[in-house]
Amino acid sequence: MAKNGGTPRRPRYPMPAFIRLALTREALMDAYKFQAFLSAERLHWWITRAIREETRAKRLKQMLDE
């Protein structure tokens, strides 16, 4: 049970360093923070689960462009 008496929360998936660096470099961190919590976690999962480095880079670029 959560401390506030509500539903229990699962731990937040930490943002990978390379995503944080890209968002900071492109000055998009503020825009990124406006996304819903689950949306951000899905993006992390989608990018980091790519097997090839080229695919990971392509997905990161797509996220930054959107």
Buried (B, 14 or more C-beta within 10 A) or exposed (E): EEEEEEEEEEEEEEBBEEBEEBBEEEEBEEEBEEEEEEEBBEBBEBBBEBEEEEEBBEBBEEBBEE
